[in-house]
Amino acid sequence: MFKVVSAEIKKMVSKPGIYILAILLAVVLVLGVFIYKPTVYEDTSVNIRGESVLDIYGEFYGNGVSSGLKIETDNNIINTTQLVNLYTINGTTYKEYINNLYKEFENNFSAYRNCAYDSSSTSSINTTKNLLLQSLTNLNNSINTGINNAQKGAYTIISTNKNYNNYENLYENIYEIFNVTVSESNRSQIAEICKEYEDNFKENFTTSIKSFKFPTLDSNLIKDYTINEENTKYFIINNRMSEILNQINELKDLAQTDSEINTSLKSKDDMLNLINLYINTAKTYINLAHYELLTNAFSTVSTTEQLDLMYLGSESKYDANSFLIRYTYLFDNNKTEDDYAHPLTIGVASNHETNAYDYAYFVLKLFSFIIIVYAIMVACHAIAGEIKEGSMRYLAIRPISRTKLYFGKLFAILLMSTIMIIFSAIIALCVGGAVYGFQSLKILTIFNGTTAITMHPIVMLLIYLISMFLELTVYASIALLFSTLFKSDLLSVTILLVLYLINTLLPILSDGVNSWLAFYPFSHISLYSMFGSSNYALSDNFLNIMFGAKIYASSNFILTILVIGLFIIIANLIGSHLFKRKEL
């Protein structure tokens, strides 16, 4: 096997393809410095225009002219808190409230019916009719409000569409029969209307209202999300926010009393950093609070509806959950977004400034395209090309099995490609360090959409190299299979390059993260995307769309490993079996 691999590598080195590849990689490396202009991660929640600390403070805390960003932040926190407070109305649960309204309607109906049967005056019947219709309207409005609030995330009535549609039809019919003109001439008709309601509507109407599904609220859960309760999440949130706000106030007081500090750049930076910290902390905690309230107490709402309420409806469930796990990690460790770098992506800097690791990933992503194309071309020529040239016959008469010969060629292609990948990574990292520097925070990545992990950027880069190698192995294995299937190496190359190009461009044609591509096997061969990179791969230019990581519906780490493994195993088993029987 070793001799076969050595011989194959010598062949590759003796041909011009390897040198053309090296030149292309060098060109991409140089051009990368000029074309690499990533989106730098910035927090746009604070926009500082003032020249003094007081001006900066005023924009945040309010200056008498505008309310300031703090008011907006506080309102967001209050609105989040109200998610657990809306389940009661006037001190009673929503279920009790609706039942009380229904009892009021029933009492008014009894009064209306009695007036219709006895000798009450027309004005008395009109009065009871108006009270009846008003109570019916109140009941309907409250139920509709409950339905709407349930859809927005409030702790109120939750009902199936089928039951609600049944209720609506009943309500319209009941309102119509009761809304009749009262006069002496139609007193008997009104009595018949009351009887019609009791015979045909009352039982179904009562059943319809009682069959609404009210949420079961755990008293401990509600307690856990009460601001004034010690050691609860909201209590912790408000304490943390208060500590930051106190520091901002201290700086503001210093600025008011010391003109030198007022003009000090350091003091302005301190104020700016604290304001950003306050906003970032609030933003993280608001999202976390929404998430925990919905997932812990809103069990009757589907996952899709939860994501919509979190403004993550446009994301795949995998990506959306990655964001939520990130919020949870930041909360548990009392950190903010600024304390960690984001996963390396092709279009977005991991930190507030571009660094060597960002550049290296960008260049390697472009390198991967060139190296995989090279591996495909070599693999397609490895069998079909040598059969065409006649050199395969000389190999076949040597004392070596065709299985060893087949896998020797594959290992040689992978070994040469791996050497180029490693060499390219080292050069890209060195160039990136010289141009951008190596300064970077630890990366907070969400593995498989379930587990928060912090790692050095160099580890993230190594994970990408492993992912790149596995993807290359998939295409090399399929290319070698095609080289065995077809007599023409040109036909094999053409088919594989078209396939690779289609797989690369398909995300551009995709109509969303939950598209039909979820069922396309080649959409699940990127191991690196399982480490959170897809969350920050913006689609604002062609390169991002084509090379940016994307997670499709039902994607996960096990599925990715399974798809990669099946591609490699099946392609090589079939290819080696066909090669044994192939006429040379």
SVG drawing of the C-alpha trace seen along z (x, -y; Angstrom):
<svg xmlns="http://www.w3.org/2000/svg" viewBox="-99 -72 107 83">
<polyline fill="none" stroke="black" stroke-width="0.4" points="0.0,0.0 2.8,-2.4 4.5,-1.9 1.2,-2.6 0.7,-5.8 4.3,-6.9 4.1,-6.2 0.8,-8.1 2.2,-11.1 5.2,-11.1 2.9,-11.1 1.0,-14.1 4.2,-16.0 5.5,-15.3 2.4,-16.8 1.8,-20.6 -1.6,-20.5 0.0,-20.7 2.0,-23.8 -1.0,-25.5 -2.8,-24.8 0.0,-26.4 0.0,-29.5 -3.8,-29.8 -3.6,-29.5 -0.9,-32.2 -3.0,-34.5 -6.0,-34.0 -3.8,-34.6 -2.6,-38.0 -6.0,-39.0 -7.6,-38.0 -5.9,-40.9 -7.5,-43.4 -11.0,-41.9 -11.5,-40.9 -13.9,-43.5 -16.0,-41.8 -18.9,-43.2 -17.4,-44.2 -19.7,-43.3 -20.9,-46.5 -23.6,-47.2 -25.8,-49.8 -28.1,-50.2 -26.0,-53.2 -25.1,-56.0 -22.7,-58.5 -22.6,-62.0 -21.9,-64.1 -18.5,-65.6 -18.7,-65.4 -19.5,-62.8 -22.7,-64.7 -23.8,-64.6 -23.1,-60.9 -25.0,-60.4 -27.9,-62.5 -28.4,-60.4 -28.6,-57.3 -30.4,-58.6 -32.4,-61.5 -31.6,-65.1 -35.0,-66.8 -35.5,-66.9 -35.5,-63.2 -36.3,-60.3 -33.1,-58.5 -32.2,-54.9 -32.5,-53.7 -36.3,-54.4 -36.6,-52.2 -34.5,-49.4 -36.5,-49.6 -39.8,-49.4 -38.6,-46.3 -37.8,-44.7 -41.2,-45.7 -43.0,-44.4 -41.2,-41.1 -42.3,-41.0 -45.9,-41.6 -45.9,-38.4 -46.5,-36.6 -48.8,-39.3 -51.4,-39.3 -52.8,-35.9 -54.9,-37.7 -57.6,-40.4 -58.6,-42.6 -57.1,-40.1 -58.8,-37.0 -57.6,-34.3 -58.6,-34.6 -60.7,-31.5 -62.6,-32.8 -63.0,-36.2 -64.6,-34.5 -66.8,-32.4 -68.0,-35.4 -68.9,-37.2 -70.8,-34.1 -72.7,-34.0 -73.6,-37.7 -74.8,-36.9 -76.9,-34.0 -78.5,-36.2 -79.4,-38.9 -80.9,-36.2 -83.1,-35.0 -84.3,-38.6 -85.0,-39.1 -86.9,-35.8 -89.0,-36.5 -89.9,-40.0 -90.9,-38.4 -93.2,-35.8 -94.9,-38.0 -96.7,-41.3 -93.7,-43.6 -93.8,-46.8 -92.1,-47.1 -89.5,-49.5 -88.6,-46.9 -88.1,-44.3 -85.9,-46.8 -83.8,-47.5 -83.2,-43.8 -82.5,-43.2 -79.8,-45.9 -78.2,-44.5 -78.3,-41.0 -76.7,-42.2 -74.1,-44.2 -73.1,-41.2 -72.9,-39.0 -70.7,-41.6 -68.4,-41.9 -68.1,-38.1 -67.2,-37.9 -64.7,-40.8 -62.9,-39.2 -62.6,-35.9 -61.3,-37.6 -58.8,-39.5 -57.7,-36.3 -57.2,-34.6 -55.2,-37.5 -53.1,-37.8 -52.4,-34.1 -51.0,-34.4 -48.7,-37.3 -47.5,-35.3 -49.6,-36.6 -50.8,-34.1 -54.5,-34.1 -56.9,-31.8 -55.6,-29.2 -58.0,-27.5 -58.0,-25.2 -59.0,-26.9 -61.9,-24.4 -63.4,-25.2 -63.0,-28.9 -64.7,-28.8 -67.6,-26.9 -67.8,-29.5 -67.8,-32.4 -70.6,-30.8 -72.7,-30.3 -72.1,-33.9 -73.1,-35.4 -76.4,-33.4 -77.2,-34.2 -76.5,-37.9 -78.7,-38.0 -81.8,-36.3 -81.6,-38.4 -81.1,-41.7 -84.8,-42.1 -87.0,-45.1 -89.2,-45.0 -92.8,-45.9 -96.2,-44.8 -97.0,-43.1 -94.0,-40.7 -94.0,-39.9 -94.9,-36.2 -92.0,-36.1 -89.5,-37.2 -90.7,-34.4 -90.1,-32.0 -86.6,-33.4 -85.8,-32.7 -87.1,-29.2 -85.1,-28.7 -81.9,-29.8 -82.5,-27.3 -83.4,-24.5 -80.8,-25.0 -78.0,-27.2 -77.6,-27.2 -76.0,-23.8 -73.6,-24.1 -72.7,-27.7 -72.0,-26.7 -69.9,-23.7 -68.0,-25.8 -66.9,-28.3 -66.0,-25.7 -64.0,-23.7 -61.5,-26.4 -58.1,-25.2 -56.8,-27.5 -53.1,-27.2 -52.2,-25.5 -50.0,-27.9 -47.5,-26.7 -47.4,-29.0 -43.6,-28.4 -43.0,-29.4 -44.9,-32.7 -43.0,-33.3 -39.7,-32.7 -40.5,-35.5 -41.5,-38.1 -39.1,-41.1 -39.3,-41.6 -38.8,-37.9 -35.2,-37.3 -32.9,-35.0 -35.3,-34.8 -34.1,-35.4 -35.7,-38.8 -34.4,-39.8 -30.9,-38.9 -31.4,-40.7 -32.5,-43.9 -29.6,-43.8 -27.1,-43.4 -28.6,-46.3 -28.7,-48.5 -25.0,-47.9 -24.1,-49.1 -26.5,-52.0 -24.9,-53.1 -21.5,-53.1 -22.9,-55.3 -24.4,-57.7 -21.0,-57.9 -19.3,-58.9 -22.0,-61.4 -21.5,-63.0 -17.8,-63.2 -18.3,-64.8 -20.6,-67.5 -18.1,-68.4 -14.7,-68.2 -14.2,-70.0 -11.0,-68.2 -12.7,-64.8 -15.5,-66.2 -13.1,-66.7 -11.1,-63.5 -11.1,-61.0 -10.7,-58.2 -13.8,-59.3 -15.8,-59.4 -14.7,-55.9 -15.7,-54.7 -19.1,-56.1 -19.5,-54.8 -18.4,-51.3 -20.8,-51.3 -23.7,-52.4 -23.0,-49.8 -22.7,-47.2 -26.1,-48.2 -27.8,-48.0 -26.1,-44.7 -26.9,-43.2 -30.6,-44.3 -30.8,-43.0 -29.4,-39.6 -31.6,-39.3 -34.8,-40.4 -34.3,-37.7 -33.5,-35.1 -36.6,-36.1 -38.9,-35.7 -37.4,-32.3 -37.7,-30.9 -41.2,-32.2 -42.4,-30.6 -40.6,-27.3 -41.4,-26.7 -45.0,-27.9 -46.3,-28.1 -46.4,-24.4 -49.4,-24.5 -47.6,-26.8 -45.7,-25.1 -41.9,-25.6 -42.5,-27.6 -44.8,-30.0 -42.2,-30.4 -39.6,-31.3 -41.9,-33.9 -42.5,-35.5 -38.7,-35.6 -38.3,-37.3 -36.4,-34.3 -39.1,-32.9 -37.0,-33.5 -34.2,-31.3 -34.1,-27.5 -35.0,-25.9 -31.4,-24.8 -30.0,-28.3 -32.8,-29.9 -32.1,-27.4 -28.4,-28.2 -29.1,-31.9 -31.3,-31.0 -28.6,-28.7 -26.1,-31.5 -28.4,-33.9 -28.7,-31.3 -24.9,-30.8 -24.3,-34.6 -26.9,-34.9 -25.6,-32.0 -22.1,-33.4 -23.0,-37.1 -21.4,-37.9 -22.5,-40.0 -22.0,-39.7 -18.9,-41.8 -17.1,-39.3 -16.8,-36.7 -16.0,-36.5 -18.4,-35.0 -17.6,-31.8 -15.4,-32.4 -17.5,-33.2 -16.6,-34.3 -18.4,-37.7 -18.5,-38.8 -15.6,-39.6 -15.6,-37.5 -14.6,-40.6 -15.1,-44.3 -12.0,-44.3 -10.8,-41.9 -8.0,-39.5 -5.7,-36.9 -8.2,-34.1 -11.0,-35.8 -8.8,-36.4 -7.4,-32.8 -10.9,-31.4 -11.9,-33.6 -8.9,-32.6 -9.3,-28.9 -12.9,-28.9 -11.8,-30.1 -8.9,-27.7 -11.3,-24.8 -13.1,-25.4 -9.8,-25.3 -8.4,-22.3 -11.6,-20.2 -11.7,-20.9 -8.1,-19.8 -8.9,-16.6 -11.9,-15.9 -9.8,-16.2 -7.0,-14.0 -9.4,-11.4 -11.4,-11.3 -8.1,-10.8 -6.7,-8.2 -8.5,-5.2 -10.4,-6.3 -7.4,-8.4 -4.8,-5.7 -6.9,-3.1 -7.3,-5.4 -3.5,-6.0 -2.8,-2.3 -0.6,-2.7 -3.2,-0.8 -2.4,2.5 1.2,2.3 0.0,1.7 -2.5,4.6 0.2,7.2 2.2,6.2 1.8,8.4 -0.7,6.1 -4.4,6.5 -6.8,4.2 -8.3,3.2 -4.9,2.0 -4.4,0.2 -7.8,-1.5 -7.4,-2.7 -3.8,-3.6 -4.9,-6.1 -7.5,-7.5 -5.1,-7.8 -2.5,-9.5 -5.1,-12.1 -6.2,-12.7 -2.6,-12.9 -1.5,-15.4 -4.7,-17.5 -4.2,-17.4 -0.6,-18.7 -1.9,-21.6 -4.6,-22.3 -2.2,-22.4 0.4,-24.4 -2.3,-26.9 -3.6,-27.3 -0.2,-28.1 0.6,-30.6 -2.9,-32.2 -2.6,-32.6 0.9,-34.1 -0.3,-36.6 -3.4,-37.4 -1.3,-38.0 1.0,-40.3 -1.8,-42.4 -4.5,-42.3 -2.8,-41.0 -3.7,-38.0 -5.7,-39.9 -9.0,-38.0 -11.3,-37.1 -12.3,-33.5 -15.0,-32.3 -18.4,-31.3 -19.8,-28.7 -22.9,-26.6 -22.1,-23.0 -25.0,-21.1 -27.4,-23.8 -27.5,-22.5 -24.2,-23.1 -22.3,-26.3 -18.5,-25.9 -15.8,-28.5 -12.6,-28.0 -9.5,-29.8 -9.9,-30.8 -7.1,-28.5 -9.2,-25.6 -12.1,-26.8 -9.8,-27.0 -8.6,-23.4 -12.3,-22.3 -12.8,-23.9 -9.8,-22.2 -11.1,-18.8 -14.5,-19.7 -12.8,-20.8 -10.9,-17.5 -14.1,-15.4 -15.8,-17.3 -12.9,-16.8 -12.9,-13.1 -16.6,-12.9 -15.9,-14.5 -12.7,-12.5 -14.5,-9.2 -17.3,-10.0 -14.9,-11.2 -12.9,-7.9 -16.2,-6.0 -17.1,-7.9 -13.6,-7.3 -14.3,-3.6 -17.8,-3.8 -16.9,-5.7 -14.3,-5.1 -13.7,-8.8 -11.9,-10.8 -13.3,-13.9 -16.8,-12.8 -16.1,-11.9 -14.6,-15.3 -17.4,-17.1 -20.1,-15.3 -18.3,-15.8 -17.5,-19.5 -21.1,-20.2 -22.3,-18.4 -19.9,-20.4 -20.8,-23.6 -24.5,-22.9 -24.0,-22.0 -22.1,-25.2 -24.7,-27.4 -27.8,-25.8 -28.0,-28.0 -28.4,-30.9 -31.5,-29.3 -32.9,-28.2 -36.0,-30.0 -35.3,-29.7 -33.7,-27.7 -36.5,-25.2 -36.6,-24.6 -36.5,-21.4 -32.7,-21.5 -33.2,-19.9 -33.8,-16.6 -30.8,-17.0 -27.9,-14.9 -25.2,-17.3 -26.7,-20.0 -25.6,-18.0 -21.8,-17.5 -20.5,-20.6 -19.3,-19.6 -18.1,-23.1 -21.6,-24.6 -22.6,-22.5 -20.4,-24.8 -22.6,-27.9 -21.0,-29.6 -24.3,-29.7 -25.8,-32.1 -23.4,-34.9 -23.1,-34.1 -24.8,-37.1 -26.2,-36.9 -25.3,-40.4 -23.1,-39.5 -22.4,-36.7 -19.5,-35.1 -21.5,-35.0 -24.5,-33.4 -22.3,-30.8 -19.8,-29.9 -21.5,-30.9 -22.6,-28.1 -26.3,-27.3 -28.3,-25.0 -31.4,-23.4 -34.4,-21.9 -33.7,-18.7 -30.0,-19.2 -27.8,-18.0 -24.3,-16.7 -25.3,-13.0 -27.1,-13.4 -24.1,-15.2 -21.6,-12.5 -24.0,-9.8 -24.3,-11.5 -20.6,-12.0 -19.8,-8.5 -22.4,-6.9 -21.1,-8.9 -17.5,-7.8 -18.2,-4.2 -20.8,-3.5 -18.8,-5.3 -15.6,-3.4 -17.2,0.0 -19.0,-0.3 -15.9,-1.8 -13.5,0.8 -15.9,3.6 -16.4,2.3 -12.6,1.8 -12.0,5.5 -14.2,6.6 -13.3,3.8 -11.6,4.7 -8.3,2.9"/>
</svg>
